[in-house]
Amino acid sequence: MAASTQQLTADVLVVGAGIAGLQASLDLADQGKSVVLVERKPSIGGTMINLSKVFPTLDCASCITTPRMASVAHHANIDLFTLSEVDGIEKADGRFRASITKKPRFIEEDQCIGCKRCEEACTVFLEDDFDHGLGAKKAISIPFTNAIPQYPVLDADNCLLCGACAKACPTQCINFLQEPKKVEVDAGAVILATGFELTPMDAKPQYGGGAYPNVLSPLQMERLLAPHGPYGGVMRPSDGQTPSSIAYVQCAGSRDKSLGVPYCSRVCCMYAIKQAMLLSGSLPIADITIYYMDIRAFGKGYEQFYQNAKAMGVEFVKAKVARISEDESHNPILRIERQEAGTGPEEVQHDLVVLSLGMVPAWKPSQGGLIAVEADTDGFLKSPSMKLNPALTTIDGVFAAGTATGPKDIVDAITDAGAAAMAAGNYLARTQPTPAGHLP
C-alpha cells in the first residue's frame, strides 16, 4: 500500500542547500518565517563544504559552513528535506504548490543513531563522490564526516544484499524495501538557490581530463589539500608520489565558445592562486606554475592576494596551452605557446596538472521541470532588473540566490542570499499578510 503524501504549508520554499540556500533559509527563519528547504544530495552544505580553505583570507571553509548547516538543521522554523528532488512548482491564486520526491536512504531516520556500525560491517567498496573519485566509501555510509544529517545512505545499485549492515545495526533501522515518499508544499514564495556545476573534465579532450590520472579537477585538488583528504596529503593518483612540479591551466572551461561557455567564470583565477599558495605551504620545494591568458583579481583584497602568491614563488606564465599528453610514467606534458616571449611552441613536463574549470548552472530552465522561469543567454536564471534587485526572476514571487543567476564567489553568493531573503520577506508582507505556519 502506497504511503500517503505528506502535506506542508510554509511561507517560503527554498530549493538548494548550498551556502546561498542555507543563508537565505536562516535569514527568513530568524524573521519568524516558516521555511521548507530541499536539497537533492544526502547532505546540506553544497560545494563549499567540499573545499579546504577560502580566498582571500584562507579561512577554513568547513569552519564557516558547518555552523550554518547545524543552525539550519536545528532551527524550529525550518523543515529540511535532503536526498529530495523538486518535481515541479506551479503558481495558482498567488501561492506556489510544489511536488517533492524524498528518495529512500534505505534506513528509518527516526531510529538511526549515526553509530556507523552498518558502514563498518559493509564489505563493498565504491568510489567516493565526496572525494571526487580519489577515495573510497562503503556501499552504505554517511556521506562525509561532518555531513548533516548524520544518516547513512545505502547504494541500492551496488549493494550485495548480504545483510551484514542489518545484522550490525543496534536499532534495526535498515529497511531494504523502503520506497520514495511524496511531499507537497504550499508556499507563499520560492527562492531558487540551485547552484552550479563545473564544466566537464572531458569538455576539452585535448587536455586529457578524465583520461590521464595526473590531470585533476580543481575540486579533486581541494580534497587533496584538505586535512581530512583521501590521501592524507598531496600525492599523485597514479603512483602515490609527492609531486615536485605542479601546473595550473587557466580558462580550461571558460571563455571558450566551442564549449558553449563564452563568459568568464570569475572565480577560476582566484581558486587557482589560493590552491597554489596552499601547495607552497604544504610542498615548500615544489615548483608551481600557473599558465594564464589574463588574471582577473576583481574583489576586495584579491589583487594583493595575487601579489602575495607571486612573492611566495608561484610562477605565472602568460601562455596558451594547446594540448596535454603524458609519457610512460604518466607525467603530463603541456604544449604551450608563451604570449610575451614571442617564441614558438614548446613542451614542458610537470608531475601534476590542475585544470581550472569554469562554472555552469546546475539547473537550467531549458531542462524543464521545477518551474517555468526564464534563463539568460548564458543559461543562468534571468533577472529582469539587475539594478532594482538581482534576486528577482521573471515570475513574481520567485527569487534567485547565489550562483543560480551566474558565476560568483562565496562572499557574493552570501550577499545574494540576503537580498533574496529580503525580497521574499517583502513579497510575503505585500501578498500574504497572515503567516502560513504548518498544516496540522
Backbone hydrogen bonds, N-H to C=O, Kabsch-Sander energy under -0.5 kcal/mol:
donor,donor_aa,acceptor,acceptor_aa,energy
6,Q,182,K,-2.4
8,L,184,E,-2.6
10,A,186,D,-2.6
11,D,34,S,-1.1
12,V,34,S,-2.1
13,L,189,A,-2.4
14,V,12,V,-0.5
14,V,36,V,-3.0
15,V,13,L,-0.5
15,V,191,I,-2.8
16,G,14,V,-0.7
16,G,38,V,-3.2
22,L,18,G,-2.7
23,Q,19,I,-2.1
24,A,20,A,-2.7
25,S,21,G,-2.2
26,L,22,L,-2.4
27,D,23,Q,-2.6
28,L,24,A,-2.1
29,A,25,S,-2.8
30,D,26,L,-2.6
31,Q,27,D,-0.5
31,Q,28,L,-0.9
32,G,29,A,-1.6
33,K,28,L,-2.2
35,V,77,N,-3.0
36,V,12,V,-2.3
37,L,35,V,-0.5
37,L,79,D,-2.7
38,V,14,V,-2.6
38,V,36,V,-0.5
39,E,81,F,-2.9
44,I,148,I,-2.4
45,G,17,A,-2.8
49,I,45,G,-1.1
50,N,47,T,-1.7
51,L,48,M,-1.5
54,V,59,D,-2.1
58,L,54,V,-2.2
61,A,52,S,-1.6
64,I,60,C,-0.9
64,I,61,A,-0.6
65,T,61,A,-2.3
66,T,62,S,-2.8
68,R,64,I,-0.6
69,M,65,T,-2.3
70,A,66,T,-2.7
71,S,67,P,-2.3
72,V,68,R,-2.4
73,A,69,M,-2.3
74,H,70,A,-1.6
75,H,71,S,-0.7
75,H,72,V,-0.8
78,I,75,H,-1.5
79,D,35,V,-3.0
80,L,78,I,-0.6
81,F,37,L,-2.8
83,L,41,K,-2.8
84,S,39,E,-2.3
85,E,101,T,-2.5
87,D,85,E,-0.8
87,D,99,S,-2.6
88,G,99,S,-1.2
89,I,370,L,-3.4
90,E,97,R,-2.3
92,A,95,R,-2.8
95,R,92,A,-1.9
96,F,187,A,-3.2
97,R,90,E,-3.2
98,A,96,F,-0.6
98,A,185,V,-2.9
99,S,88,G,-2.5
100,I,98,A,-0.5
100,I,183,V,-3.2
101,T,85,E,-2.9
102,K,100,I,-0.6
102,K,181,K,-3.2
103,K,83,L,-2.3
103,K,101,T,-0.8
108,E,173,C,-2.2
109,E,107,I,-0.9
111,Q,108,E,-1.9
112,C,108,E,-1.4
120,E,116,K,-2.1
121,A,117,R,-1.9
122,C,118,C,-1.4
125,F,123,T,-0.6
126,L,137,K,-3.4
128,D,135,G,-2.0
129,D,127,E,-0.7
132,H,129,D,-1.0
133,G,128,D,-2.5
134,L,131,D,-1.7
137,K,126,L,-2.7
139,A,124,V,-1.4
141,S,153,V,-1.7
147,A,144,F,-1.8
151,Y,149,P,-1.7
153,V,141,S,-2.3
154,L,105,R,-1.7
155,D,139,A,-3.4
155,D,153,V,-0.5
156,A,154,L,-1.2
158,N,155,D,-1.1
159,C,155,D,-1.2
167,K,163,G,-2.1
168,A,164,A,-1.7
169,C,165,C,-1.3
172,Q,169,C,-0.6
175,N,106,F,-2.3
178,Q,175,N,-1.4
181,K,102,K,-2.4
183,V,100,I,-2.7
184,E,6,Q,-3.0
185,V,98,A,-2.5
186,D,8,L,-2.7
187,A,96,F,-2.9
187,A,185,V,-0.7
188,G,10,A,-0.9
188,G,11,D,-0.9
189,A,11,D,-1.2
190,V,397,G,-2.4
191,I,13,L,-2.8
192,L,399,F,-3.6
193,A,15,V,-2.7
193,A,191,I,-0.8
197,E,360,V,-3.0
199,T,358,G,-1.8
203,A,200,P,-1.6
207,Y,204,K,-2.5
208,G,205,P,-1.3
209,G,204,K,-0.5
210,G,215,V,-0.6
211,A,208,G,-1.8
212,Y,208,G,-2.6
215,V,212,Y,-1.6
216,L,214,N,-0.6
216,L,353,V,-3.2
221,M,217,S,-1.8
222,E,218,P,-2.0
223,R,219,L,-1.7
224,L,220,Q,-1.8
225,L,221,M,-2.2
226,A,222,E,-1.2
229,G,226,A,-1.9
235,M,233,G,-0.8
236,R,241,Q,-2.8
240,G,236,R,-2.8
246,I,287,D,-3.0
247,A,352,L,-2.5
248,Y,289,T,-2.4
249,V,354,V,-2.4
250,Q,248,Y,-0.7
250,Q,291,Y,-2.6
252,A,249,V,-0.6
252,A,356,S,-1.4
253,G,356,S,-0.8
255,R,263,Y,-2.1
256,D,261,V,-2.6
259,L,256,D,-1.2
260,G,257,K,-1.1
261,V,256,D,-1.8
267,V,265,S,-2.9
271,Y,267,V,-2.8
272,A,268,C,-1.9
273,I,269,C,-2.2
274,K,270,M,-2.6
275,Q,271,Y,-2.4
276,A,272,A,-2.4
277,M,273,I,-2.3
278,L,274,K,-2.3
279,L,275,Q,-2.6
280,S,276,A,-2.0
281,G,277,M,-1.3
282,S,278,L,-2.2
283,L,279,L,-3.2
286,A,283,L,-1.9
287,D,244,S,-2.8
288,I,286,A,-0.5
289,T,246,I,-2.5
290,I,315,E,-3.1
291,Y,248,Y,-3.0
291,Y,289,T,-0.6
292,Y,290,I,-0.6
292,Y,317,V,-2.2
296,R,294,D,-0.6
297,A,295,I,-0.7
298,F,296,R,-1.0
302,Y,299,G,-1.8
303,E,299,G,-0.6
305,F,301,G,-1.6
306,Y,302,Y,-2.2
307,Q,303,E,-2.3
308,N,304,Q,-2.4
309,A,305,F,-1.8
310,K,306,Y,-1.8
311,A,307,Q,-2.1
312,M,308,N,-1.5
313,G,310,K,-1.2
314,V,309,A,-2.1
315,E,288,I,-2.7
317,V,290,I,-2.6
317,V,315,E,-0.6
318,K,316,F,-0.5
319,A,292,Y,-1.5
319,A,317,V,-1.1
320,K,337,E,-2.0
322,A,320,K,-0.7
322,A,335,R,-2.6
323,R,335,R,-1.0
324,I,206,Q,-3.1
325,S,333,I,-2.6
327,D,331,N,-1.6
330,H,327,D,-1.9
333,I,325,S,-3.2
334,L,348,V,-3.2
335,R,323,R,-2.4
336,I,334,L,-0.7
336,I,346,E,-2.7
337,E,320,K,-1.9
339,Q,318,K,-2.9
340,E,318,K,-0.7
346,E,336,I,-2.4
348,V,334,L,-2.6
350,H,332,P,-2.4
351,D,245,S,-1.8
352,L,245,S,-1.6
353,V,214,N,-2.5
354,V,247,A,-2.7
355,L,216,L,-2.6
356,S,249,V,-2.6
356,S,354,V,-0.6
357,L,355,L,-1.6
360,V,197,E,-3.0
362,A,195,G,-1.8
367,Q,364,K,-2.1
368,G,365,P,-1.7
371,I,369,G,-0.7
373,V,371,I,-1.7
376,D,380,F,-3.3
379,G,376,D,-1.7
381,L,404,A,-2.6
382,K,374,E,-2.4
389,N,385,S,-2.5
392,L,389,N,-1.6
393,T,398,V,-0.9
398,V,395,I,-2.1
399,F,190,V,-3.1
399,F,397,G,-0.5
400,A,391,A,-2.5
401,A,192,L,-2.3
404,A,401,A,-1.2
405,T,402,G,-1.4
413,A,409,D,-2.1
414,I,410,I,-2.4
415,T,411,V,-2.1
416,D,412,D,-2.7
417,A,413,A,-1.9
418,G,414,I,-1.9
419,A,415,T,-2.0
420,A,416,D,-2.6
421,A,417,A,-2.5
422,M,418,G,-2.2
423,A,419,A,-2.5
424,A,420,A,-2.6
425,G,421,A,-2.4
426,N,422,M,-2.5
427,Y,423,A,-2.2
428,L,424,A,-2.4
429,A,425,G,-2.1
430,R,426,N,-1.5
431,T,427,Y,-2.2
432,Q,428,L,-3.1
